[in-house]
Amino acid sequence: MKHKKTAFLLSAVLAVILLSCEDFIEKDLGKKSLTVNSPADNAVSLTFNVTFWWDELKGASKYQLQVVRPSFAAMQEFVVDTSVSGDRVVLTLSPGTYQWRIRAKNSSSATEYITRILTIDSTLNLSGQPLSLFSPADDSWTNHLLTNFSWQTLPNTDYYVLQLLLNGALLHTQSYAAPVTTGSYTFPAEGTYEWRVFAQNGSSNSSYYTRTITIDTTRPAAPVLLYPLADTTNTSPVPLGWSSAETAASFHLQIATDSAFGNVVHDTTETGTTYDLYNTAAGQYYYWRVKAIDKALNQGSWLSGHRIKRN
C-alpha cells in the first residue's frame, strides 16, 4: 500500500511538472491557420477607415499585417507593415486597390500568410466619412488658454474646418488647407467647451465627432490641517490628515527633517487626504507640508509649518 501511495504521489508531481513546462514552451504555429473575419476577400469599402479583424490564435503573441498597393507581385507602394497584439486594427487608406496579408507569430514560429484584395472606393464624396480626432482627449482639462488640436488625415480633402462651441453656440471657426491636420485656439476665459473638425472638398463635407475640453486656470485652495494637532505623539506609524479642497484631484506631500525642507525624506503624490508616516526615529522632529493639485494641474498653496516628533 505504501508503494502505491508513493507511486501515486510521484505521478501527480510529474504531471504538475509537465503542465508547468507547457506554460514555458511556445506552441508551434507552423501547422495552424489564422481565421480572418474582415475585410472579406475582394471587398469594396465606401469609407477610408477600414477595420482589419481576426480571431486570436492560441500560442500567438503578435499578428503581422502588411498592406501594399496594388499587389505584392507588382508593388508600387508598401503602405503598412505592423505588428498588432490584439485581434483588430483600424487603418485609414486612400482610394485605390490594395493587397494585404496577415499571419500569427511568436518568437519561434508563424502561420502562413492569409492574403486578400481590398478596394477603397475612389469617389470624391466625403459625406458619411467619419473624421477621427486625436488630441486633446475627450473630457480633458488644461490650465492653458492656448490649446493645440490635431485630427486624422482624410483623403480627397481640400480643407479641414475646426469649430469651437460654448453652451451649444458657435464660438469660433477656422479653416486649414489640406494636408494640415493641426490647429490652435486661445480661449477667452475658463469654461467647458466643445470642439469638432470636419473635412471639406468642393462638393461635400465629412461627418464629425465632438469632444469637450475644460479650461481651468484657478488654483485650488490650500488644504486645512485635521491631525495631528499636537507636535508629539507615541503612535507609529504617525498618521497625517488634512481636508480636501473641493476641486482637488490629488495632493503633493513632502516630509523633511528641517523646517526649510532642505532635506526631504518623503516626497509623494496622494489621491486621498491621509498618510501614514513610517520609519520615524524617536526624538526626531519631522516637518510636513501638503498642497492640492486639480484636474487641470493647477497647484495650490502649501499647508505647511507643521512638525511632529515621535516620543
N, C-alpha and C positions, 0 to 999 in steps of 0.2 A: 504494500500500500504506500509506504514511504517513497519507494522508487517511482511509483505512478504520479505522486504529487510533485516530486522533483521534476519529472519529465514534463508535466503539465505547465509548471512554472517556467521552465526553460523555453517551452514552445510559445508561451504568452510573451515572454521578454523578447524572443526572436521576432515575433510578429510586430511588436511595437517598434523594434529597431528598423525592420524593413519598411514599415509605414512611414517612419521618420525620415528614412533615406529618400523615399519617394518625393518628399517635400523639397529636397535639395537637388534632385536630378531633373533637369529640364526635359520636357516632352519633345520627342522628335516630330516636327511639324511637316516633314517632307512628304508623308503619305496622307496628310489631312487636306481638307478642302474648305475654303472660306465661303460663307454664304453672304452674297451681296443683295441688299434689298432695293436700293435706289442710287442713282437713276437706272432705269431699265436700259438694256442694250438698244441703240438707235433711238433713244429718247430725244424729243424736241422740247426744250424749255422756253417758255414765254417770259421768264424772269431771269435776271442776271445773277441772282443769288441762288446757288444750287446746293442742296443738301446731299452729301455722299454718306450713305448709311449702310452698315453691315452688321451681322451678328458677331458678337465677341466669341473668339475661339479659345477653348481651354488650353493653357500652356503658352499662349502668345503674350508677349509683353508690349509689342508695338505693332502698328499696321502702317505699311509703307504705301503711300498714294502718290502716283505720278500722273501728270496731265500734260499732253503735248498738243501742238496744233500743226497740221491737221491729222497726222498719224505718226506712229513710231517708225514706219517704213519710209516715209517721206517727210521727216520732221523739219519744220521751219522755225518752230519756237518751243522751247522747253518751258512750260508755264509754271508747273508746280512739281516739286519733289520734297515731300514732307513725311515725317513720322508722327503718327497720332496714337495716343494712349487709350482713348475711349472708343466708342462704336460709331462715331459720326463726326463730320466736319462740314462747315459751310464755306463755300468759295464763291467769290464774285468773278464772273467770266464775261468777257466782251463777246458780242455777237460773232458767230463763226462755227466751224466744225472742229471737234476735238476728238482725240482718242485718249482714254485713260485706263489705268490699270491699278490694281491693289493686291497686296499679299499680306499675310500674317507672318510675324517672325519673332524669334527670341535670339539670344546671344549665340546659339549654336546651329539653328536651322530655320527654314522658312517654307511656306507653302508655295505652290505655283501661283504665278500672277493670274488674276481674272481680268480680262481686257474687254472694254466696251467702247462704243461710239456715242458721242453726245453732240447735239446741235443746239446752239443758243440762237433763237430767232433774231434775225437781223433787222427787224422793224425799228424805225426811229421813234415809235410811240412810247413815251415814258409812263403813260397812265397805268396805274396799278403797280408800278415798280417800287418796292419799299426801299427807302434810303436809311441805312443804319447810322446811328450817332455813336461816336467813340468817346469823347470827353467834353465836359465833365460828366461823371456818372450821374445816374438819376438820383434825385433827392440828396444831392451833395451840398455841403456847406463850405463857405470860404469867408475869410476876413479881408479879402481884396476886392475893391470895387472894379478894378480892371480884370476881366476874365477872358481866357482864351478858349475857343471852341474848335472841335475837329469832327469830321464825319467821313464816311466812306466815299470812294470814287465810284461813280455810276456812268457806264458807257453811254455814248450818244448825248452827253450833256453839254450845253453851251454855258449855262450859268447855274450857280448854287445860290439859293436865297435863304439867308439867316433871318429869323424873326424872333423878337423878344416880346413877351406879353406880361402884363401885370393885371391881376384880377380879371383875366379874360379879355382885356383891352389891348390892342396892338400898341406897343411902345416904340419899337424900332424895327426897321427893315434895311438889310444891306445885301447887295448882290456881289458875288465873287465869280469872275470869269474862270471857267474850267481851264486847266486842271487844278486850280487852287481848291483845297479842301480844309482850309483853316480860316478862322476869323476871330475877331476880338471885339469887346464892347466894354465901356466904362459905365457901370451902373450909377444912377444919380443918388441913390440912397439905399439904406438897408431895406430888406423885404424878401419875400419869396416870389420868384419869377419863373415863368415858363419859357422854354426855348425850343425851337424846331428848325429844321432845314429841309427844303425840297429842291429837287433838280428840275431844270427847265431847259427846253430847246424851242425851236421856232414853232412847234405845233402842239406841245403837250407839257404837262408837269407830272412829276412823280408824286407818290403818296409820301407821308412823313410820319415820324414818331415824335412825341412830345415828352420832354424831360423837365424837371424842376430843379432850381438851384436857389439856395437861400444865402443872401448876403448879410453877414452879421459882423459888425466892427466894434461892438460894445464889449468891454472887458467884464467878466463875471465878478461878483462881489467876493471879498475875501472871506474865507471860512471863519467860523467862530469856535473858540475852544469849548469843548464839552468836558473832557477829562484827560489827564489828572489835574485837579485844581491845586493840590499841594506839590511842592517840588522834591519831596522824598517819598519813597514807597518801599514796602517789603515784598512786593509782588514780582515774580519772574515767570514768564516774560512781562515786561511793562506794557500795559495797554494804553494806547493813544487814541483819542476820539475827537472829532470835530463835526460841525454842522455842514450840511450840503448846501452850496449856493444853488439856487433854483435852476440855473442854466448850465451847471457844471456837468461835464461828461466824464472827467477824470480828475485826479489830483496828483500834483508833483510834491513828493515828500522828501525832505532832507534831514539827516540827523548827523550832528557833528560833536566833537569834544571841546569846541571853543565857540564863544558867542559870535565871532565874526565868520563862522563857517569856513574857516581856512582848512580845517581837517575834517572833511565829510566822510563818515564811516558807513552811512547808508544813504543811497540815492535811488529812489524808486518811483514808479508811477502806479497809482492805485485807482481802481474804479469805485471802491467803497469808501466809507468815512471812518474806518477804524484800521489800526495797525498794531500788531504785537511786536514789541521790540525785544529781540532775543540777544543773548551773548553780551549782556551788560556786566561791567566789572563793578563789584561792590565798592561803594565810596567814590565812584567816578561820576561827575556831573556830565549829562548829555543835553545838548541843545537841539530843539527840533522846530521845524517850520514847514508849512504846507500852503500851497496855493491851488486855486481851481483853474481848470482848462475846459473851455466849452467845445461844442461840436465843430465850430469854425476855427478852432485852435487859438482863440484869444486867451491870454493868460491874465489872471487877476493878481492882486497884491498878496504878498506873503502874510500868513498868520504866523508871526514869529515872536521871538523874545521869551520863549518858554523853555525851562530847563527841568530836568528830572534826575534824581540820584537814587540808586537802589542801595538801601542800608545793608 
